[in-house]
């Protein structure tokens, strides 16, 4: 006997890093009263630190 289930998949909102960073290499994010820093490295990688 097999059980088939369905899940509602909600598409996540997408935003380009270029639009998000607005020409900067660092962005401060606040989540649950915590401060996070999103950085673009010299190699073009993203790093999120607390």
PyMOL Python script that loads the backbone (N, CA, C, O; Angstrom):
from pymol import cmd

cmd.read_pdbstr("""\
ATOM      1  N   UNK A   1       0.846  -1.172   0.000  1.00  0.00           N
ATOM      2  CA  UNK A   1       0.000   0.000   0.000  1.00  0.00           C
ATOM      3  C   UNK A   1       0.898   1.245   0.000  1.00  0.00           C
ATOM      4  O   UNK A   1       1.836   1.334   0.792  1.00  0.00           O
ATOM      5  N   UNK A   2       0.611   2.195  -0.881  1.00  0.00           N
ATOM      6  CA  UNK A   2       1.395   3.416  -0.928  1.00  0.00           C
ATOM      7  C   UNK A   2       0.521   4.601  -0.540  1.00  0.00           C
ATOM      8  O   UNK A   2      -0.675   4.638  -0.831  1.00  0.00           O
ATOM      9  N   UNK A   3       1.136   5.552   0.114  1.00  0.00           N
ATOM     10  CA  UNK A   3       0.435   6.759   0.552  1.00  0.00           C
ATOM     11  C   UNK A   3       0.967   7.927  -0.271  1.00  0.00           C
ATOM     12  O   UNK A   3       2.176   8.147  -0.347  1.00  0.00           O
ATOM     13  N   UNK A   4       0.069   8.660  -0.873  1.00  0.00           N
ATOM     14  CA  UNK A   4       0.454   9.817  -1.671  1.00  0.00           C
ATOM     15  C   UNK A   4       0.020  11.066  -0.916  1.00  0.00           C
ATOM     16  O   UNK A   4      -1.145  11.216  -0.549  1.00  0.00           O
ATOM     17  N   UNK A   5       0.976  11.957  -0.694  1.00  0.00           N
ATOM     18  CA  UNK A   5       0.652  13.212  -0.020  1.00  0.00           C
ATOM     19  C   UNK A   5       0.985  14.366  -0.949  1.00  0.00           C
ATOM     20  O   UNK A   5       1.841  14.248  -1.826  1.00  0.00           O
ATOM     21  N   UNK A   6       0.311  15.463  -0.751  1.00  0.00           N
ATOM     22  CA  UNK A   6       0.607  16.664  -1.536  1.00  0.00           C
ATOM     23  C   UNK A   6       1.012  17.769  -0.576  1.00  0.00           C
ATOM     24  O   UNK A   6       0.537  17.837   0.557  1.00  0.00           O
ATOM     25  N   UNK A   7       1.877  18.610  -1.042  1.00  0.00           N
ATOM     26  CA  UNK A   7       2.368  19.734  -0.250  1.00  0.00           C
ATOM     27  C   UNK A   7       2.195  20.998  -1.064  1.00  0.00           C
ATOM     28  O   UNK A   7       2.538  21.033  -2.246  1.00  0.00           O
ATOM     29  N   UNK A   8       1.666  22.029  -0.442  1.00  0.00           N
ATOM     30  CA  UNK A   8       1.578  23.317  -1.119  1.00  0.00           C
ATOM     31  C   UNK A   8       2.961  23.944  -1.127  1.00  0.00           C
ATOM     32  O   UNK A   8       3.567  24.150  -0.075  1.00  0.00           O
ATOM     33  N   UNK A   9       3.450  24.244  -2.309  1.00  0.00           N
ATOM     34  CA  UNK A   9       4.762  24.868  -2.444  1.00  0.00           C
ATOM     35  C   UNK A   9       4.555  26.337  -2.734  1.00  0.00           C
ATOM     36  O   UNK A   9       3.914  26.705  -3.719  1.00  0.00           O
ATOM     37  N   UNK A  10       5.103  27.173  -1.868  1.00  0.00           N
ATOM     38  CA  UNK A  10       5.010  28.610  -2.032  1.00  0.00           C
ATOM     39  C   UNK A  10       6.332  29.100  -2.592  1.00  0.00           C
ATOM     40  O   UNK A  10       7.394  28.850  -2.021  1.00  0.00           O
ATOM     41  N   UNK A  11       6.257  29.794  -3.705  1.00  0.00           N
ATOM     42  CA  UNK A  11       7.488  30.289  -4.326  1.00  0.00           C
ATOM     43  C   UNK A  11       8.048  31.441  -3.507  1.00  0.00           C
ATOM     44  O   UNK A  11       7.331  32.375  -3.148  1.00  0.00           O
ATOM     45  N   UNK A  12       9.329  31.359  -3.222  1.00  0.00           N
ATOM     46  CA  UNK A  12      10.006  32.399  -2.447  1.00  0.00           C
ATOM     47  C   UNK A  12      10.213  33.630  -3.324  1.00  0.00           C
ATOM     48  O   UNK A  12      10.356  33.518  -4.541  1.00  0.00           O
ATOM     49  N   UNK A  13      10.228  34.790  -2.704  1.00  0.00           N
ATOM     50  CA  UNK A  13      10.498  36.029  -3.411  1.00  0.00           C
ATOM     51  C   UNK A  13      11.975  36.066  -3.789  1.00  0.00           C
ATOM     52  O   UNK A  13      12.834  35.674  -2.999  1.00  0.00           O
ATOM     53  N   UNK A  14      12.264  36.534  -4.986  1.00  0.00           N
ATOM     54  CA  UNK A  14      13.645  36.635  -5.456  1.00  0.00           C
ATOM     55  C   UNK A  14      14.030  38.095  -5.608  1.00  0.00           C
ATOM     56  O   UNK A  14      13.233  38.923  -6.049  1.00  0.00           O
ATOM     57  N   UNK A  15      15.263  38.395  -5.236  1.00  0.00           N
ATOM     58  CA  UNK A  15      15.808  39.732  -5.438  1.00  0.00           C
ATOM     59  C   UNK A  15      17.273  39.585  -5.833  1.00  0.00           C
ATOM     60  O   UNK A  15      18.005  38.781  -5.256  1.00  0.00           O
ATOM     61  N   UNK A  16      17.681  40.349  -6.795  1.00  0.00           N
ATOM     62  CA  UNK A  16      19.064  40.314  -7.253  1.00  0.00           C
ATOM     63  C   UNK A  16      19.971  40.907  -6.180  1.00  0.00           C
ATOM     64  O   UNK A  16      19.594  41.862  -5.501  1.00  0.00           O
ATOM     65  N   UNK A  17      21.158  40.344  -6.030  1.00  0.00           N
ATOM     66  CA  UNK A  17      22.121  40.864  -5.061  1.00  0.00           C
ATOM     67  C   UNK A  17      22.503  42.299  -5.439  1.00  0.00           C
ATOM     68  O   UNK A  17      22.717  43.134  -4.561  1.00  0.00           O
ATOM     69  N   UNK A  18      22.586  42.578  -6.715  1.00  0.00           N
ATOM     70  CA  UNK A  18      22.898  43.940  -7.175  1.00  0.00           C
ATOM     71  C   UNK A  18      21.839  44.918  -6.666  1.00  0.00           C
ATOM     72  O   UNK A  18      22.171  45.996  -6.173  1.00  0.00           O
ATOM     73  N   UNK A  19      20.571  44.541  -6.785  1.00  0.00           N
ATOM     74  CA  UNK A  19      19.487  45.404  -6.289  1.00  0.00           C
ATOM     75  C   UNK A  19      19.509  45.496  -4.765  1.00  0.00           C
ATOM     76  O   UNK A  19      19.281  46.567  -4.202  1.00  0.00           O
ATOM     77  N   UNK A  20      19.777  44.393  -4.113  1.00  0.00           N
ATOM     78  CA  UNK A  20      19.791  44.360  -2.652  1.00  0.00           C
ATOM     79  C   UNK A  20      20.926  45.213  -2.083  1.00  0.00           C
ATOM     80  O   UNK A  20      20.715  45.967  -1.132  1.00  0.00           O
ATOM     81  N   UNK A  21      22.101  45.103  -2.643  1.00  0.00           N
ATOM     82  CA  UNK A  21      23.278  45.789  -2.105  1.00  0.00           C
ATOM     83  C   UNK A  21      23.382  47.249  -2.547  1.00  0.00           C
ATOM     84  O   UNK A  21      24.067  48.038  -1.897  1.00  0.00           O
ATOM     85  N   UNK A  22      22.721  47.614  -3.627  1.00  0.00           N
ATOM     86  CA  UNK A  22      22.690  48.990  -4.130  1.00  0.00           C
ATOM     87  C   UNK A  22      24.083  49.607  -4.258  1.00  0.00           C
ATOM     88  O   UNK A  22      24.311  50.740  -3.835  1.00  0.00           O
ATOM     89  N   UNK A  23      25.005  48.851  -4.845  1.00  0.00           N
ATOM     90  CA  UNK A  23      26.347  49.365  -5.090  1.00  0.00           C
ATOM     91  C   UNK A  23      27.305  49.274  -3.917  1.00  0.00           C
ATOM     92  O   UNK A  23      28.472  49.643  -4.051  1.00  0.00           O
ATOM     93  N   UNK A  24      26.850  48.798  -2.784  1.00  0.00           N
ATOM     94  CA  UNK A  24      27.714  48.664  -1.599  1.00  0.00           C
ATOM     95  C   UNK A  24      28.246  47.239  -1.498  1.00  0.00           C
ATOM     96  O   UNK A  24      27.700  46.325  -2.116  1.00  0.00           O
ATOM     97  N   UNK A  25      29.300  47.050  -0.728  1.00  0.00           N
ATOM     98  CA  UNK A  25      29.856  45.710  -0.504  1.00  0.00           C
ATOM     99  C   UNK A  25      29.397  45.105   0.813  1.00  0.00           C
ATOM    100  O   UNK A  25      29.724  43.960   1.124  1.00  0.00           O
ATOM    101  N   UNK A  26      28.633  45.879   1.590  1.00  0.00           N
ATOM    102  CA  UNK A  26      28.207  45.419   2.912  1.00  0.00           C
ATOM    103  C   UNK A  26      26.785  45.899   3.178  1.00  0.00           C
ATOM    104  O   UNK A  26      26.423  47.030   2.852  1.00  0.00           O
ATOM    105  N   UNK A  27      25.991  45.019   3.775  1.00  0.00           N
ATOM    106  CA  UNK A  27      24.602  45.332   4.106  1.00  0.00           C
ATOM    107  C   UNK A  27      24.305  44.792   5.500  1.00  0.00           C
ATOM    108  O   UNK A  27      24.645  43.650   5.809  1.00  0.00           O
ATOM    109  N   UNK A  28      23.675  45.602   6.338  1.00  0.00           N
ATOM    110  CA  UNK A  28      23.303  45.162   7.685  1.00  0.00           C
ATOM    111  C   UNK A  28      21.853  44.705   7.662  1.00  0.00           C
ATOM    112  O   UNK A  28      20.967  45.427   7.206  1.00  0.00           O
ATOM    113  N   UNK A  29      21.627  43.501   8.160  1.00  0.00           N
ATOM    114  CA  UNK A  29      20.287  42.920   8.245  1.00  0.00           C
ATOM    115  C   UNK A  29      19.926  42.761   9.712  1.00  0.00           C
ATOM    116  O   UNK A  29      20.769  42.381  10.525  1.00  0.00           O
ATOM    117  N   UNK A  30      18.680  43.049  10.053  1.00  0.00           N
ATOM    118  CA  UNK A  30      18.185  42.845  11.411  1.00  0.00           C
ATOM    119  C   UNK A  30      17.128  41.736  11.356  1.00  0.00           C
ATOM    120  O   UNK A  30      16.154  41.818  10.608  1.00  0.00           O
ATOM    121  N   UNK A  31      17.350  40.702  12.166  1.00  0.00           N
ATOM    122  CA  UNK A  31      16.415  39.575  12.247  1.00  0.00           C
ATOM    123  C   UNK A  31      16.266  39.183  13.707  1.00  0.00           C
ATOM    124  O   UNK A  31      17.250  38.852  14.369  1.00  0.00           O
ATOM    125  N   UNK A  32      15.041  39.219  14.209  1.00  0.00           N
ATOM    126  CA  UNK A  32      14.764  38.882  15.612  1.00  0.00           C
ATOM    127  C   UNK A  32      15.679  39.644  16.565  1.00  0.00           C
ATOM    128  O   UNK A  32      16.244  39.068  17.496  1.00  0.00           O
ATOM    129  N   UNK A  33      15.815  40.931  16.323  1.00  0.00           N
ATOM    130  CA  UNK A  33      16.632  41.830  17.145  1.00  0.00           C
ATOM    131  C   UNK A  33      18.122  41.499  17.110  1.00  0.00           C
ATOM    132  O   UNK A  33      18.891  41.990  17.936  1.00  0.00           O
ATOM    133  N   UNK A  34      18.522  40.671  16.157  1.00  0.00           N
ATOM    134  CA  UNK A  34      19.929  40.324  15.978  1.00  0.00           C
ATOM    135  C   UNK A  34      20.452  41.018  14.730  1.00  0.00           C
ATOM    136  O   UNK A  34      19.738  41.132  13.733  1.00  0.00           O
ATOM    137  N   UNK A  35      21.695  41.481  14.781  1.00  0.00           N
ATOM    138  CA  UNK A  35      22.328  42.180  13.668  1.00  0.00           C
ATOM    139  C   UNK A  35      23.205  41.201  12.895  1.00  0.00           C
ATOM    140  O   UNK A  35      24.037  40.507  13.479  1.00  0.00           O
ATOM    141  N   UNK A  36      23.015  41.151  11.587  1.00  0.00           N
ATOM    142  CA  UNK A  36      23.811  40.317  10.702  1.00  0.00           C
ATOM    143  C   UNK A  36      24.413  41.211   9.623  1.00  0.00           C
ATOM    144  O   UNK A  36      23.809  42.210   9.231  1.00  0.00           O
ATOM    145  N   UNK A  37      25.589  40.856   9.150  1.00  0.00           N
ATOM    146  CA  UNK A  37      26.242  41.624   8.094  1.00  0.00           C
ATOM    147  C   UNK A  37      26.418  40.713   6.883  1.00  0.00           C
ATOM    148  O   UNK A  37      27.013  39.640   6.980  1.00  0.00           O
ATOM    149  N   UNK A  38      25.896  41.152   5.753  1.00  0.00           N
ATOM    150  CA  UNK A  38      26.059  40.447   4.488  1.00  0.00           C
ATOM    151  C   UNK A  38      27.127  41.185   3.693  1.00  0.00           C
ATOM    152  O   UNK A  38      27.000  42.380   3.425  1.00  0.00           O
ATOM    153  N   UNK A  39      28.179  40.466   3.319  1.00  0.00           N
ATOM    154  CA  UNK A  39      29.300  41.085   2.602  1.00  0.00           C
ATOM    155  C   UNK A  39      29.553  40.378   1.278  1.00  0.00           C
ATOM    156  O   UNK A  39      29.332  39.174   1.144  1.00  0.00           O
ATOM    157  N   UNK A  40      30.021  41.150   0.305  1.00  0.00           N
ATOM    158  CA  UNK A  40      30.521  40.590  -0.947  1.00  0.00           C
ATOM    159  C   UNK A  40      32.049  40.636  -0.856  1.00  0.00           C
ATOM    160  O   UNK A  40      32.633  41.699  -0.647  1.00  0.00           O
ATOM    161  N   UNK A  41      32.681  39.488  -1.012  1.00  0.00           N
ATOM    162  CA  UNK A  41      34.141  39.413  -0.915  1.00  0.00           C
ATOM    163  C   UNK A  41      34.797  39.912  -2.201  1.00  0.00           C
ATOM    164  O   UNK A  41      34.121  40.155  -3.201  1.00  0.00           O
ATOM    165  N   UNK A  42      36.097  40.058  -2.164  1.00  0.00           N
ATOM    166  CA  UNK A  42      36.851  40.454  -3.359  1.00  0.00           C
ATOM    167  C   UNK A  42      36.691  39.437  -4.480  1.00  0.00           C
ATOM    168  O   UNK A  42      36.823  39.770  -5.657  1.00  0.00           O
ATOM    169  N   UNK A  43      36.405  38.181  -4.101  1.00  0.00           N
ATOM    170  CA  UNK A  43      36.214  37.110  -5.096  1.00  0.00           C
ATOM    171  C   UNK A  43      34.768  37.006  -5.562  1.00  0.00           C
ATOM    172  O   UNK A  43      34.427  36.122  -6.349  1.00  0.00           O
ATOM    173  N   UNK A  44      33.907  37.918  -5.072  1.00  0.00           N
ATOM    174  CA  UNK A  44      32.505  37.926  -5.504  1.00  0.00           C
ATOM    175  C   UNK A  44      31.613  36.949  -4.765  1.00  0.00           C
ATOM    176  O   UNK A  44      30.491  36.694  -5.202  1.00  0.00           O
ATOM    177  N   UNK A  45      32.082  36.397  -3.656  1.00  0.00           N
ATOM    178  CA  UNK A  45      31.276  35.466  -2.866  1.00  0.00           C
ATOM    179  C   UNK A  45      30.521  36.244  -1.786  1.00  0.00           C
ATOM    180  O   UNK A  45      30.922  37.338  -1.389  1.00  0.00           O
ATOM    181  N   UNK A  46      29.417  35.649  -1.323  1.00  0.00           N
ATOM    182  CA  UNK A  46      28.623  36.261  -0.255  1.00  0.00           C
ATOM    183  C   UNK A  46      28.964  35.611   1.068  1.00  0.00           C
ATOM    184  O   UNK A  46      29.082  34.389   1.163  1.00  0.00           O
ATOM    185  N   UNK A  47      29.123  36.444   2.097  1.00  0.00           N
ATOM    186  CA  UNK A  47      29.370  35.949   3.449  1.00  0.00           C
ATOM    187  C   UNK A  47      28.388  36.645   4.390  1.00  0.00           C
ATOM    188  O   UNK A  47      28.271  37.870   4.387  1.00  0.00           O
ATOM    189  N   UNK A  48      27.687  35.846   5.192  1.00  0.00           N
ATOM    190  CA  UNK A  48      26.764  36.366   6.192  1.00  0.00           C
ATOM    191  C   UNK A  48      27.350  36.070   7.558  1.00  0.00           C
ATOM    192  O   UNK A  48      27.590  34.911   7.897  1.00  0.00           O
ATOM    193  N   UNK A  49      27.587  37.128   8.357  1.00  0.00           N
ATOM    194  CA  UNK A  49      28.149  36.945   9.700  1.00  0.00           C
ATOM    195  C   UNK A  49      27.230  37.595  10.717  1.00  0.00           C
ATOM    196  O   UNK A  49      26.447  38.490  10.399  1.00  0.00           O
ATOM    197  N   UNK A  50      27.344  37.124  11.938  1.00  0.00           N
ATOM    198  CA  UNK A  50      26.539  37.656  13.035  1.00  0.00           C
ATOM    199  C   UNK A  50      27.326  38.692  13.783  1.00  0.00           C
ATOM    200  O   UNK A  50      26.827  39.267  14.750  1.00  0.00           O
TER     201      UNK A  50
END
""", "prot")
cmd.dss("prot")
cmd.show_as("cartoon", "prot")
cmd.util.cbc("prot")
cmd.orient("prot")
